[in-house]
Amino acid sequence: MKWNYRIVNATTENGGEDWYCLREVYYDDLGELIGHAAPCLGAETMDGFKKVWQMVLEALALPPLEEDDFTTKETEA
């Protein structure tokens, strides 16, 4: 399984209205979206945290995902 950070329009969390959230997004072995979960942003070192923050910046450069893009509604990691 692979994962990264992405922005997800989580409308179900906002009564059907747009609600853009940072999420950990999970992919199956074929690269298909399978789920998402609220992230925990942390690392054991400041260098590690800088790498995490770089992943967040990469997520901001990609188009937002919609909840309907996932094969499951939510994944708890």
PQR file with spaces between the fields and no chain letter, atoms N, CA, C, O and H, PARSE charges and radii, in Angstrom:
ATOM       1  N    MET     1       0.849   -1.177    0.000 -0.4000 1.5000
ATOM       2  CA   MET     1       0.000    0.000    0.000 -0.0000 2.0000
ATOM       3  C    MET     1       0.894    1.239    0.000  0.5500 1.7000
ATOM       4  O    MET     1       1.952    1.255    0.628 -0.5500 1.4000
ATOM       5  N    LYS     2       0.459    2.257   -0.701 -0.4000 1.5000
ATOM       6  CA   LYS     2       1.173    3.520   -0.786 -0.0000 2.0000
ATOM       7  C    LYS     2       0.272    4.619   -0.232  0.5500 1.7000
ATOM       8  O    LYS     2      -0.953    4.497   -0.265 -0.5500 1.4000
ATOM       9  H    LYS     2      -0.401    2.245   -1.211  0.4000 1.0000
ATOM      10  N    TRP     3       0.869    5.683    0.271 -0.4000 1.5000
ATOM      11  CA   TRP     3       0.072    6.811    0.738 -0.0000 2.0000
ATOM      12  C    TRP     3       0.822    8.108    0.468  0.5500 1.7000
ATOM      13  O    TRP     3       2.031    8.109    0.240 -0.5500 1.4000
ATOM      14  H    TRP     3       1.864    5.783    0.297  0.4000 1.0000
ATOM      15  N    ASN     4       0.081    9.207    0.497 -0.4000 1.5000
ATOM      16  CA   ASN     4       0.655   10.546    0.497 -0.0000 2.0000
ATOM      17  C    ASN     4      -0.379   11.498    1.083  0.5500 1.7000
ATOM      18  O    ASN     4      -1.498   11.096    1.403 -0.5500 1.4000
ATOM      19  H    ASN     4      -0.902    9.206    0.683  0.4000 1.0000
ATOM      20  N    TYR     5       0.003   12.750    1.218 -0.4000 1.5000
ATOM      21  CA   TYR     5      -0.942   13.773    1.658 -0.0000 2.0000
ATOM      22  C    TYR     5      -1.615   14.363    0.435  0.5500 1.7000
ATOM      23  O    TYR     5      -0.969   14.596   -0.587 -0.5500 1.4000
ATOM      24  H    TYR     5       0.912   13.076    0.958  0.4000 1.0000
ATOM      25  N    ARG     6      -2.921   14.607    0.539 -0.4000 1.5000
ATOM      26  CA   ARG     6      -3.666   15.289   -0.518 -0.0000 2.0000
ATOM      27  C    ARG     6      -4.730   16.167    0.129  0.5500 1.7000
ATOM      28  O    ARG     6      -5.119   15.954    1.278 -0.5500 1.4000
ATOM      29  H    ARG     6      -3.446   14.418    1.369  0.4000 1.0000
ATOM      30  N    ILE     7      -5.181   17.135   -0.610 -0.4000 1.5000
ATOM      31  CA   ILE     7      -6.322   17.938   -0.204 -0.0000 2.0000
ATOM      32  C    ILE     7      -7.571   17.207   -0.710  0.5500 1.7000
ATOM      33  O    ILE     7      -7.647   16.830   -1.880 -0.5500 1.4000
ATOM      34  H    ILE     7      -4.865   17.309   -1.543  0.4000 1.0000
ATOM      35  N    VAL     8      -8.544   17.014    0.182 -0.4000 1.5000
ATOM      36  CA   VAL     8      -9.787   16.321   -0.161 -0.0000 2.0000
ATOM      37  C    VAL     8     -10.948   17.258    0.146  0.5500 1.7000
ATOM      38  O    VAL     8     -11.001   17.863    1.217 -0.5500 1.4000
ATOM      39  H    VAL     8      -8.481   17.320    1.132  0.4000 1.0000
ATOM      40  N    ASN     9     -11.870   17.372   -0.790 -0.4000 1.5000
ATOM      41  CA   ASN     9     -13.093   18.132   -0.555 -0.0000 2.0000
ATOM      42  C    ASN     9     -14.059   17.212    0.179  0.5500 1.7000
ATOM      43  O    ASN     9     -14.766   16.417   -0.440 -0.5500 1.4000
ATOM      44  H    ASN     9     -11.827   16.880   -1.660  0.4000 1.0000
ATOM      45  N    ALA    10     -14.084   17.328    1.497 -0.4000 1.5000
ATOM      46  CA   ALA    10     -14.850   16.438    2.371 -0.0000 2.0000
ATOM      47  C    ALA    10     -16.220   17.051    2.657  0.5500 1.7000
ATOM      48  O    ALA    10     -16.482   17.503    3.771 -0.5500 1.4000
ATOM      49  H    ALA    10     -13.510   17.974    2.000  0.4000 1.0000
ATOM      50  N    THR    11     -17.080   17.063    1.659 -0.4000 1.5000
ATOM      51  CA   THR    11     -18.386   17.709    1.792 -0.0000 2.0000
ATOM      52  C    THR    11     -19.268   17.058    2.849  0.5500 1.7000
ATOM      53  O    THR    11     -20.113   17.728    3.442 -0.5500 1.4000
ATOM      54  H    THR    11     -16.866   16.695    0.754  0.4000 1.0000
ATOM      55  N    THR    12     -19.082   15.753    3.095 -0.4000 1.5000
ATOM      56  CA   THR    12     -19.920   15.096    4.102 -0.0000 2.0000
ATOM      57  C    THR    12     -19.642   15.632    5.504  0.5500 1.7000
ATOM      58  O    THR    12     -20.465   15.465    6.404 -0.5500 1.4000
ATOM      59  H    THR    12     -18.395   15.209    2.614  0.4000 1.0000
ATOM      60  N    GLU    13     -18.500   16.268    5.696 -0.4000 1.5000
ATOM      61  CA   GLU    13     -18.180   16.846    7.004 -0.0000 2.0000
ATOM      62  C    GLU    13     -18.739   18.257    7.162  0.5500 1.7000
ATOM      63  O    GLU    13     -18.604   18.865    8.223 -0.5500 1.4000
ATOM      64  H    GLU    13     -17.831   16.404    4.965  0.4000 1.0000
ATOM      65  N    ASN    14     -19.371   18.782    6.098 -0.4000 1.5000
ATOM      66  CA   ASN    14     -19.847   20.162    6.137 -0.0000 2.0000
ATOM      67  C    ASN    14     -21.255   20.274    5.543  0.5500 1.7000
ATOM      68  O    ASN    14     -21.565   21.236    4.841 -0.5500 1.4000
ATOM      69  H    ASN    14     -19.480   18.288    5.235  0.4000 1.0000
ATOM      70  N    GLY    15     -22.090   19.294    5.827 -0.4000 1.5000
ATOM      71  CA   GLY    15     -23.484   19.354    5.386 -0.0000 2.0000
ATOM      72  C    GLY    15     -23.670   19.453    3.881  0.5500 1.7000
ATOM      73  O    GLY    15     -24.637   20.054    3.414 -0.5500 1.4000
ATOM      74  H    GLY    15     -21.838   18.512    6.397  0.4000 1.0000
ATOM      75  N    GLY    16     -22.751   18.867    3.117 -0.4000 1.5000
ATOM      76  CA   GLY    16     -22.852   18.892    1.664 -0.0000 2.0000
ATOM      77  C    GLY    16     -22.160   20.068    1.003  0.5500 1.7000
ATOM      78  O    GLY    16     -22.067   20.122   -0.224 -0.5500 1.4000
ATOM      79  H    GLY    16     -21.966   18.378    3.496  0.4000 1.0000
ATOM      80  N    GLU    17     -21.680   21.001    1.787 -0.4000 1.5000
ATOM      81  CA   GLU    17     -20.955   22.160    1.249 -0.0000 2.0000
ATOM      82  C    GLU    17     -19.467   21.845    1.166  0.5500 1.7000
ATOM      83  O    GLU    17     -18.976   20.963    1.871 -0.5500 1.4000
ATOM      84  H    GLU    17     -21.755   20.957    2.783  0.4000 1.0000
ATOM      85  N    ASP    18     -18.749   22.564    0.308 -0.4000 1.5000
ATOM      86  CA   ASP    18     -17.306   22.363    0.174 -0.0000 2.0000
ATOM      87  C    ASP    18     -16.592   22.514    1.516  0.5500 1.7000
ATOM      88  O    ASP    18     -16.892   23.417    2.296 -0.5500 1.4000
ATOM      89  H    ASP    18     -19.148   23.281   -0.265  0.4000 1.0000
ATOM      90  N    TRP    19     -15.645   21.615    1.767 -0.4000 1.5000
ATOM      91  CA   TRP    19     -14.819   21.643    2.979 -0.0000 2.0000
ATOM      92  C    TRP    19     -13.493   20.974    2.631  0.5500 1.7000
ATOM      93  O    TRP    19     -13.392   19.748    2.633 -0.5500 1.4000
ATOM      94  H    TRP    19     -15.402   20.881    1.133  0.4000 1.0000
ATOM      95  N    TYR    20     -12.484   21.778    2.334 -0.4000 1.5000
ATOM      96  CA   TYR    20     -11.191   21.262    1.888 -0.0000 2.0000
ATOM      97  C    TYR    20     -10.319   20.936    3.088  0.5500 1.7000
ATOM      98  O    TYR    20     -10.063   21.790    3.937 -0.5500 1.4000
ATOM      99  H    TYR    20     -12.566   22.774    2.332  0.4000 1.0000
ATOM     100  N    CYS    21      -9.861   19.676    3.148 -0.4000 1.5000
ATOM     101  CA   CYS    21      -9.095   19.169    4.285 -0.0000 2.0000
ATOM     102  C    CYS    21      -7.809   18.509    3.799  0.5500 1.7000
ATOM     103  O    CYS    21      -7.772   17.913    2.723 -0.5500 1.4000
ATOM     104  H    CYS    21     -10.068   18.982    2.458  0.4000 1.0000
ATOM     105  N    LEU    22      -6.773   18.622    4.595 -0.4000 1.5000
ATOM     106  CA   LEU    22      -5.565   17.840    4.361 -0.0000 2.0000
ATOM     107  C    LEU    22      -5.835   16.436    4.885  0.5500 1.7000
ATOM     108  O    LEU    22      -6.300   16.268    6.012 -0.5500 1.4000
ATOM     109  H    LEU    22      -6.804   19.106    5.469  0.4000 1.0000
ATOM     110  N    ARG    23      -5.541   15.422    4.064 -0.4000 1.5000
ATOM     111  CA   ARG    23      -5.776   14.031    4.444 -0.0000 2.0000
ATOM     112  C    ARG    23      -4.580   13.170    4.067  0.5500 1.7000
ATOM     113  O    ARG    23      -3.842   13.486    3.133 -0.5500 1.4000
ATOM     114  H    ARG    23      -5.163   15.558    3.148  0.4000 1.0000
ATOM     115  N    GLU    24      -4.397   12.074    4.807 -0.4000 1.5000
ATOM     116  CA   GLU    24      -3.530   10.998    4.349 -0.0000 2.0000
ATOM     117  C    GLU    24      -4.385   10.195    3.387  0.5500 1.7000
ATOM     118  O    GLU    24      -5.474    9.752    3.752 -0.5500 1.4000
ATOM     119  H    GLU    24      -4.997   11.818    5.565  0.4000 1.0000
ATOM     120  N    VAL    25      -3.911    9.998    2.159 -0.4000 1.5000
ATOM     121  CA   VAL    25      -4.665    9.303    1.124 -0.0000 2.0000
ATOM     122  C    VAL    25      -3.955    7.992    0.824  0.5500 1.7000
ATOM     123  O    VAL    25      -2.737    7.964    0.650 -0.5500 1.4000
ATOM     124  H    VAL    25      -3.026   10.357    1.862  0.4000 1.0000
ATOM     125  N    TYR    26      -4.723    6.901    0.765 -0.4000 1.5000
ATOM     126  CA   TYR    26      -4.168    5.558    0.593 -0.0000 2.0000
ATOM     127  C    TYR    26      -4.538    5.001   -0.770  0.5500 1.7000
ATOM     128  O    TYR    26      -5.647    5.209   -1.261 -0.5500 1.4000
ATOM     129  H    TYR    26      -5.713    6.923    0.906  0.4000 1.0000
ATOM     130  N    TYR    27      -3.582    4.280   -1.381 -0.4000 1.5000
ATOM     131  CA   TYR    27      -3.729    3.703   -2.711 -0.0000 2.0000
ATOM     132  C    TYR    27      -3.498    2.195   -2.626  0.5500 1.7000
ATOM     133  O    TYR    27      -2.710    1.724   -1.806 -0.5500 1.4000
ATOM     134  H    TYR    27      -2.680    4.111   -0.982  0.4000 1.0000
ATOM     135  N    ASP    28      -4.196    1.442   -3.485 -0.4000 1.5000
ATOM     136  CA   ASP    28      -3.943    0.005   -3.556 -0.0000 2.0000
ATOM     137  C    ASP    28      -2.712   -0.261   -4.426  0.5500 1.7000
ATOM     138  O    ASP    28      -2.061    0.680   -4.881 -0.5500 1.4000
ATOM     139  H    ASP    28      -4.836    1.825   -4.151  0.4000 1.0000
ATOM     140  N    ASP    29      -2.395   -1.519   -4.656 -0.4000 1.5000
ATOM     141  CA   ASP    29      -1.204   -1.889   -5.422 -0.0000 2.0000
ATOM     142  C    ASP    29      -1.265   -1.448   -6.878  0.5500 1.7000
ATOM     143  O    ASP    29      -0.237   -1.392   -7.553 -0.5500 1.4000
ATOM     144  H    ASP    29      -2.924   -2.283   -4.287  0.4000 1.0000
ATOM     145  N    LEU    30      -2.466   -1.134   -7.367 -0.4000 1.5000
ATOM     146  CA   LEU    30      -2.628   -0.664   -8.743 -0.0000 2.0000
ATOM     147  C    LEU    30      -2.650    0.860   -8.841  0.5500 1.7000
ATOM     148  O    LEU    30      -2.812    1.417   -9.927 -0.5500 1.4000
ATOM     149  H    LEU    30      -3.301   -1.179   -6.819  0.4000 1.0000
ATOM     150  N    GLY    31      -2.485    1.536   -7.687 -0.4000 1.5000
ATOM     151  CA   GLY    31      -2.488    2.991   -7.666 -0.0000 2.0000
ATOM     152  C    GLY    31      -3.863    3.614   -7.585  0.5500 1.7000
ATOM     153  O    GLY    31      -4.003    4.825   -7.757 -0.5500 1.4000
ATOM     154  H    GLY    31      -2.354    1.084   -6.804  0.4000 1.0000
ATOM     155  N    GLU    32      -4.897    2.798   -7.321 -0.4000 1.5000
ATOM     156  CA   GLU    32      -6.259    3.301   -7.198 -0.0000 2.0000
ATOM     157  C    GLU    32      -6.497    3.827   -5.781  0.5500 1.7000
ATOM     158  O    GLU    32      -6.014    3.244   -4.810 -0.5500 1.4000
ATOM     159  H    GLU    32      -4.782    1.814   -7.181  0.4000 1.0000
ATOM     160  N    LEU    33      -7.237    4.922   -5.666 -0.4000 1.5000
ATOM     161  CA   LEU    33      -7.578    5.476   -4.355 -0.0000 2.0000
ATOM     162  C    LEU    33      -8.455    4.493   -3.595  0.5500 1.7000
ATOM     163  O    LEU    33      -9.443    3.992   -4.132 -0.5500 1.4000
ATOM     164  H    LEU    33      -7.629    5.396   -6.454  0.4000 1.0000
ATOM     165  N    ILE    34      -8.093    4.214   -2.339 -0.4000 1.5000
ATOM     166  CA   ILE    34      -8.918    3.298   -1.554 -0.0000 2.0000
ATOM     167  C    ILE    34      -9.437    3.909   -0.264  0.5500 1.7000
ATOM     168  O    ILE    34     -10.390    3.384    0.312 -0.5500 1.4000
ATOM     169  H    ILE    34      -7.291    4.621   -1.902  0.4000 1.0000
ATOM     170  N    GLY    35      -8.847    4.997    0.210 -0.4000 1.5000
ATOM     171  CA   GLY    35      -9.350    5.595    1.432 -0.0000 2.0000
ATOM     172  C    GLY    35      -8.545    6.798    1.855  0.5500 1.7000
ATOM     173  O    GLY    35      -7.519    7.133    1.263 -0.5500 1.4000
ATOM     174  H    GLY    35      -8.073    5.423   -0.258  0.4000 1.0000
ATOM     175  N    HIS    36      -9.044    7.444    2.906 -0.4000 1.5000
ATOM     176  CA   HIS    36      -8.350    8.611    3.449 -0.0000 2.0000
ATOM     177  C    HIS    36      -8.629    8.726    4.936  0.5500 1.7000
ATOM     178  O    HIS    36      -9.622    8.201    5.441 -0.5500 1.4000
ATOM     179  H    HIS    36      -9.878    7.172    3.387  0.4000 1.0000
ATOM     180  N    ALA    37      -7.747    9.413    5.622 -0.4000 1.5000
ATOM     181  CA   ALA    37      -7.885    9.600    7.065 -0.0000 2.0000
ATOM     182  C    ALA    37      -7.266   10.932    7.457  0.5500 1.7000
ATOM     183  O    ALA    37      -6.427   11.480    6.741 -0.5500 1.4000
ATOM     184  H    ALA    37      -6.940    9.839    5.212  0.4000 1.0000
ATOM     185  N    ALA    38      -7.689   11.439    8.596 -0.4000 1.5000
ATOM     186  CA   ALA    38      -7.100   12.670    9.118 -0.0000 2.0000
ATOM     187  C    ALA    38      -5.628   12.412    9.445  0.5500 1.7000
ATOM     188  O    ALA    38      -5.302   11.400   10.066 -0.5500 1.4000
ATOM     189  H    ALA    38      -8.370   10.994    9.178  0.4000 1.0000
ATOM     190  N    PRO    39      -4.746   13.312    9.037 -0.5600 1.5000
ATOM     191  CA   PRO    39      -3.321   13.071    9.264  0.2800 2.0000
ATOM     192  C    PRO    39      -2.875   13.470   10.661  0.5500 1.7000
ATOM     193  O    PRO    39      -3.516   14.275   11.336 -0.5500 1.4000
ATOM     194  N    CYS    40      -1.781   12.895   11.067 -0.4000 1.5000
ATOM     195  CA   CYS    40      -1.042   13.350   12.245 -0.0000 2.0000
ATOM     196  C    CYS    40       0.285   13.867   11.712  0.5500 1.7000
ATOM     197  O    CYS    40       1.104   13.091   11.219 -0.5500 1.4000
ATOM     198  H    CYS    40      -1.260   12.241   10.519  0.4000 1.0000
ATOM     199  N    LEU    41       0.495   15.144   11.808 -0.4000 1.5000
ATOM     200  CA   LEU    41       1.734   15.728   11.297 -0.0000 2.0000
ATOM     201  C    LEU    41       2.776   15.733   12.399  0.5500 1.7000
ATOM     202  O    LEU    41       2.686   16.505   13.353 -0.5500 1.4000
ATOM     203  H    LEU    41      -0.170   15.774   12.209  0.4000 1.0000
ATOM     204  N    GLY    42       3.757   14.872   12.259 -0.4000 1.5000
ATOM     205  CA   GLY    42       4.801   14.790   13.255 -0.0000 2.0000
ATOM     206  C    GLY    42       5.966   13.982   12.745  0.5500 1.7000
ATOM     207  O    GLY    42       5.861   13.283   11.738 -0.5500 1.4000
ATOM     208  H    GLY    42       3.830   14.245   11.484  0.4000 1.0000
ATOM     209  N    ALA    43       7.076   14.082   13.444 -0.4000 1.5000
ATOM     210  CA   ALA    43       8.277   13.324   13.103 -0.0000 2.0000
ATOM     211  C    ALA    43       9.170   13.262   14.334  0.5500 1.7000
ATOM     212  O    ALA    43       9.009   14.037   15.277 -0.5500 1.4000
ATOM     213  H    ALA    43       7.161   14.650   14.262  0.4000 1.0000
ATOM     214  N    GLU    44      10.098   12.341   14.308 -0.4000 1.5000
ATOM     215  CA   GLU    44      10.994   12.160   15.452 -0.0000 2.0000
ATOM     216  C    GLU    44      12.096   13.214   15.522  0.5500 1.7000
ATOM     217  O    GLU    44      12.682   13.429   16.584 -0.5500 1.4000
ATOM     218  H    GLU    44      10.229   11.711   13.542  0.4000 1.0000
ATOM     219  N    THR    45      12.383   13.872   14.397 -0.4000 1.5000
ATOM     220  CA   THR    45      13.419   14.907   14.361 -0.0000 2.0000
ATOM     221  C    THR    45      12.902   16.111   13.573  0.5500 1.7000
ATOM     222  O    THR    45      11.912   16.007   12.849 -0.5500 1.4000
ATOM     223  H    THR    45      11.907   13.698   13.535  0.4000 1.0000
ATOM     224  N    MET    46      13.563   17.228   13.715 -0.4000 1.5000
ATOM     225  CA   MET    46      13.184   18.404   12.930 -0.0000 2.0000
ATOM     226  C    MET    46      13.448   18.175   11.448  0.5500 1.7000
ATOM     227  O    MET    46      12.681   18.650   10.611 -0.5500 1.4000
ATOM     228  H    MET    46      14.367   17.313   14.303  0.4000 1.0000
ATOM     229  N    ASP    47      14.511   17.461   11.107 -0.4000 1.5000
ATOM     230  CA   ASP    47      14.749   17.141    9.694 -0.0000 2.0000
ATOM     231  C    ASP    47      13.609   16.285    9.143  0.5500 1.7000
ATOM     232  O    ASP    47      13.160   16.485    8.014 -0.5500 1.4000
ATOM     233  H    ASP    47      15.134   17.075   11.788  0.4000 1.0000
ATOM     234  N    GLY    48      13.151   15.337    9.944 -0.4000 1.5000
ATOM     235  CA   GLY    48      12.021   14.518    9.537 -0.0000 2.0000
ATOM     236  C    GLY    48      10.761   15.347    9.370  0.5500 1.7000
ATOM     237  O    GLY    48       9.988   15.130    8.437 -0.5500 1.4000
ATOM     238  H    GLY    48      13.515   15.175   10.861  0.4000 1.0000
ATOM     239  N    PHE    49      10.550   16.300   10.277 -0.4000 1.5000
ATOM     240  CA   PHE    49       9.369   17.152   10.178 -0.0000 2.0000
ATOM     241  C    PHE    49       9.436   18.037    8.942  0.5500 1.7000
ATOM     242  O    PHE    49       8.406   18.309    8.325 -0.5500 1.4000
ATOM     243  H    PHE    49      11.178   16.476   11.036  0.4000 1.0000
ATOM     244  N    LYS    50      10.625   18.488    8.569 -0.4000 1.5000
ATOM     245  CA   LYS    50      10.774   19.276    7.338 -0.0000 2.0000
ATOM     246  C    LYS    50      10.370   18.451    6.123  0.5500 1.7000
ATOM     247  O    LYS    50       9.781   18.981    5.181 -0.5500 1.4000
ATOM     248  H    LYS    50      11.462   18.267    9.070  0.4000 1.0000
ATOM     249  N    LYS    51      10.682   17.163    6.139 -0.4000 1.5000
ATOM     250  CA   LYS    51      10.270   16.286    5.039 -0.0000 2.0000
ATOM     251  C    LYS    51       8.750   16.139    5.014  0.5500 1.7000
ATOM     252  O    LYS    51       8.146   16.139    3.941 -0.5500 1.4000
ATOM     253  H    LYS    51      11.160   16.733    6.905  0.4000 1.0000
ATOM     254  N    VAL    52       8.130   16.015    6.182 -0.4000 1.5000
ATOM     255  CA   VAL    52       6.669   15.947    6.268 -0.0000 2.0000
ATOM     256  C    VAL    52       6.068   17.225    5.700  0.5500 1.7000
ATOM     257  O    VAL    52       5.117   17.177    4.919 -0.5500 1.4000
ATOM     258  H    VAL    52       8.620   16.015    7.053  0.4000 1.0000
ATOM     259  N    TRP    53       6.621   18.362    6.092 -0.4000 1.5000
ATOM     260  CA   TRP    53       6.096   19.641    5.620 -0.0000 2.0000
ATOM     261  C    TRP    53       6.246   19.762    4.101  0.5500 1.7000
ATOM     262  O    TRP    53       5.379   20.331    3.439 -0.5500 1.4000
ATOM     263  H    TRP    53       7.393   18.401    6.727  0.4000 1.0000
ATOM     264  N    GLN    54       7.333   19.236    3.550 -0.4000 1.5000
ATOM     265  CA   GLN    54       7.516   19.237    2.102 -0.0000 2.0000
ATOM     266  C    GLN    54       6.416   18.420    1.424  0.5500 1.7000
ATOM     267  O    GLN    54       5.938   18.787    0.350 -0.5500 1.4000
ATOM     268  H    GLN    54       8.038   18.774    4.089  0.4000 1.0000
ATOM     269  N    MET    55       6.020   17.320    2.049 -0.4000 1.5000
ATOM     270  CA   MET    55       4.928   16.509    1.498 -0.0000 2.0000
ATOM     271  C    MET    55       3.613   17.297    1.496  0.5500 1.7000
ATOM     272  O    MET    55       2.805   17.157    0.577 -0.5500 1.4000
ATOM     273  H    MET    55       6.408   17.022    2.921  0.4000 1.0000
ATOM     274  N    VAL    56       3.400   18.121    2.519 -0.4000 1.5000
ATOM     275  CA   VAL    56       2.200   18.955    2.571 -0.0000 2.0000
ATOM     276  C    VAL    56       2.230   19.970    1.429  0.5500 1.7000
ATOM     277  O    VAL    56       1.220   20.185    0.760 -0.5500 1.4000
ATOM     278  H    VAL    56       4.056   18.235    3.265  0.4000 1.0000
ATOM     279  N    LEU    57       3.378   20.588    1.211 -0.4000 1.5000
ATOM     280  CA   LEU    57       3.503   21.549    0.115 -0.0000 2.0000
ATOM     281  C    LEU    57       3.254   20.885   -1.238  0.5500 1.7000
ATOM     282  O    LEU    57       2.665   21.495   -2.130 -0.5500 1.4000
ATOM     283  H    LEU    57       4.198   20.413    1.755  0.4000 1.0000
ATOM     284  N    GLU    58       3.702   19.639   -1.392 -0.4000 1.5000
ATOM     285  CA   GLU    58       3.438   18.899   -2.624 -0.0000 2.0000
ATOM     286  C    GLU    58       1.940   18.668   -2.806  0.5500 1.7000
ATOM     287  O    GLU    58       1.433   18.722   -3.926 -0.5500 1.4000
ATOM     288  H    GLU    58       4.180   19.144   -0.667  0.4000 1.0000
ATOM     289  N    ALA    59       1.234   18.412   -1.707 -0.4000 1.5000
ATOM     290  CA   ALA    59      -0.215   18.207   -1.780 -0.0000 2.0000
ATOM     291  C    ALA    59      -0.921   19.474   -2.260  0.5500 1.7000
ATOM     292  O    ALA    59      -1.906   19.394   -2.993 -0.5500 1.4000
ATOM     293  H    ALA    59       1.646   18.368   -0.797  0.4000 1.0000
ATOM     294  N    LEU    60      -0.427   20.630   -1.854 -0.4000 1.5000
ATOM     295  CA   LEU    60      -1.046   21.888   -2.263 -0.0000 2.0000
ATOM     296  C    LEU    60      -0.864   22.166   -3.752  0.5500 1.7000
ATOM     297  O    LEU    60      -1.620   22.943   -4.335 -0.5500 1.4000
ATOM     298  H    LEU    60       0.374   20.694   -1.259  0.4000 1.0000
ATOM     299  N    ALA    61       0.125   21.541   -4.364 -0.4000 1.5000
ATOM     300  CA   ALA    61       0.390   21.750   -5.791 -0.0000 2.0000
ATOM     301  C    ALA    61      -0.494   20.862   -6.684  0.5500 1.7000
ATOM     302  O    ALA    61      -0.522   21.045   -7.901 -0.5500 1.4000
ATOM     303  H    ALA    61       0.739   20.910   -3.891  0.4000 1.0000
ATOM     304  N    LEU    62      -1.213   19.907   -6.085 -0.4000 1.5000
ATOM     305  CA   LEU    62      -2.057   18.979   -6.837 -0.0000 2.0000
ATOM     306  C    LEU    62      -3.517   19.405   -6.750  0.5500 1.7000
ATOM     307  O    LEU    62      -3.906   20.077   -5.794 -0.5500 1.4000
ATOM     308  H    LEU    62      -1.190   19.758   -5.096  0.4000 1.0000
ATOM     309  N    PRO    63      -4.336   19.023   -7.738 -0.5600 1.5000
ATOM     310  CA   PRO    63      -5.758   19.371   -7.657  0.2800 2.0000
ATOM     311  C    PRO    63      -6.431   18.627   -6.507  0.5500 1.7000
ATOM     312  O    PRO    63      -6.043   17.504   -6.187 -0.5500 1.4000
ATOM     313  N    PRO    64      -7.437   19.242   -5.883 -0.5600 1.5000
ATOM     314  CA   PRO    64      -8.143   18.562   -4.795  0.2800 2.0000
ATOM     315  C    PRO    64      -8.849   17.311   -5.292  0.5500 1.7000
ATOM     316  O    PRO    64      -9.298   17.241   -6.435 -0.5500 1.4000
ATOM     317  N    LEU    65      -8.936   16.333   -4.415 -0.4000 1.5000
ATOM     318  CA   LEU    65      -9.711   15.123   -4.674 -0.0000 2.0000
ATOM     319  C    LEU    65     -11.116   15.318   -4.124  0.5500 1.7000
ATOM     320  O    LEU    65     -11.331   16.124   -3.218 -0.5500 1.4000
ATOM     321  H    LEU    65      -8.571   16.389   -3.485  0.4000 1.0000
ATOM     322  N    GLU    66     -12.061   14.583   -4.668 -0.4000 1.5000
ATOM     323  CA   GLU    66     -13.437   14.577   -4.166 -0.0000 2.0000
ATOM     324  C    GLU    66     -13.672   13.278   -3.412  0.5500 1.7000
ATOM     325  O    GLU    66     -13.049   12.265   -3.730 -0.5500 1.4000
ATOM     326  H    GLU    66     -11.887   13.928   -5.404  0.4000 1.0000
ATOM     327  N    GLU    67     -14.545   13.282   -2.435 -0.4000 1.5000
ATOM     328  CA   GLU    67     -14.828   12.060   -1.682 -0.0000 2.0000
ATOM     329  C    GLU    67     -15.276   10.926   -2.591  0.5500 1.7000
ATOM     330  O    GLU    67     -14.977    9.763   -2.318 -0.5500 1.4000
ATOM     331  H    GLU    67     -15.052   14.104   -2.177  0.4000 1.0000
ATOM     332  N    ASP    68     -15.977   11.240   -3.651 -0.4000 1.5000
ATOM     333  CA   ASP    68     -16.446   10.214   -4.584 -0.0000 2.0000
ATOM     334  C    ASP    68     -15.315    9.549   -5.362  0.5500 1.7000
ATOM     335  O    ASP    68     -15.538    8.534   -6.021 -0.5500 1.4000
ATOM     336  H    ASP    68     -16.220   12.184   -3.872  0.4000 1.0000
ATOM     337  N    ASP    69     -14.097   10.108   -5.297 -0.4000 1.5000
ATOM     338  CA   ASP    69     -12.944    9.517   -5.981 -0.0000 2.0000
ATOM     339  C    ASP    69     -12.457    8.248   -5.301  0.5500 1.7000
ATOM     340  O    ASP    69     -11.673    7.503   -5.889 -0.5500 1.4000
ATOM     341  H    ASP    69     -13.916   10.932   -4.761  0.4000 1.0000
ATOM     342  N    PHE    70     -12.901    7.982   -4.076 -0.4000 1.5000
ATOM     343  CA   PHE    70     -12.414    6.865   -3.287 -0.0000 2.0000
ATOM     344  C    PHE    70     -13.345    5.668   -3.384  0.5500 1.7000
ATOM     345  O    PHE    70     -14.558    5.819   -3.528 -0.5500 1.4000
ATOM     346  H    PHE    70     -13.538    8.587   -3.598  0.4000 1.0000
ATOM     347  N    THR    71     -12.761    4.472   -3.303 -0.4000 1.5000
ATOM     348  CA   THR    71     -13.579    3.252   -3.317 -0.0000 2.0000
ATOM     349  C    THR    71     -14.212    3.001   -1.958  0.5500 1.7000
ATOM     350  O    THR    71     -15.199    2.271   -1.862 -0.5500 1.4000
ATOM     351  H    THR    71     -11.776    4.350   -3.186  0.4000 1.0000
ATOM     352  N    THR    72     -13.656    3.596   -0.904 -0.4000 1.5000
ATOM     353  CA   THR    72     -14.242    3.520    0.437 -0.0000 2.0000
ATOM     354  C    THR    72     -14.396    4.941    0.949  0.5500 1.7000
ATOM     355  O    THR    72     -13.717    5.853    0.477 -0.5500 1.4000
ATOM     356  H    THR    72     -12.854    4.189   -0.982  0.4000 1.0000
ATOM     357  N    LYS    73     -15.284    5.133    1.911 -0.4000 1.5000
ATOM     358  CA   LYS    73     -15.538    6.473    2.429 -0.0000 2.0000
ATOM     359  C    LYS    73     -14.406    7.002    3.304  0.5500 1.7000
ATOM     360  O    LYS    73     -14.015    8.162    3.176 -0.5500 1.4000
ATOM     361  H    LYS    73     -15.835    4.392    2.295  0.4000 1.0000
ATOM     362  N    GLU    74     -13.887    6.175    4.175 -0.4000 1.5000
ATOM     363  CA   GLU    74     -12.873    6.631    5.130 -0.0000 2.0000
ATOM     364  C    GLU    74     -12.029    5.449    5.544  0.5500 1.7000
ATOM     365  O    GLU    74     -12.529    4.329    5.650 -0.5500 1.4000
ATOM     366  H    GLU    74     -14.205    5.233    4.279  0.4000 1.0000
ATOM     367  N    THR    75     -10.757    5.689    5.778 -0.4000 1.5000
ATOM     368  CA   THR    75      -9.861    4.651    6.250 -0.0000 2.0000
ATOM     369  C    THR    75      -9.237    5.128    7.553  0.5500 1.7000
ATOM     370  O    THR    75      -8.710    6.238    7.619 -0.5500 1.4000
ATOM     371  H    THR    75     -10.351    6.599    5.692  0.4000 1.0000
ATOM     372  N    GLU    76      -9.290    4.319    8.563 -0.4000 1.5000
ATOM     373  CA   GLU    76      -8.613    4.627    9.808 -0.0000 2.0000
ATOM     374  C    GLU    76      -7.233    3.998    9.766  0.5500 1.7000
ATOM     375  O    GLU    76      -7.106    2.787    9.586 -0.5500 1.4000
ATOM     376  H    GLU    76      -9.718    3.417    8.510  0.4000 1.0000
ATOM     377  N    ALA    77      -6.225    4.789    9.926 -0.4000 1.5000
ATOM     378  CA   ALA    77      -4.849    4.270    9.904 -0.0000 2.0000
ATOM     379  C    ALA    77      -4.365    3.992   11.298  0.5500 1.7000
ATOM     380  O    ALA    77      -3.230    3.551   11.481 -0.5500 1.4000
ATOM     381  H    ALA    77      -6.328    5.773   10.072  0.4000 1.0000
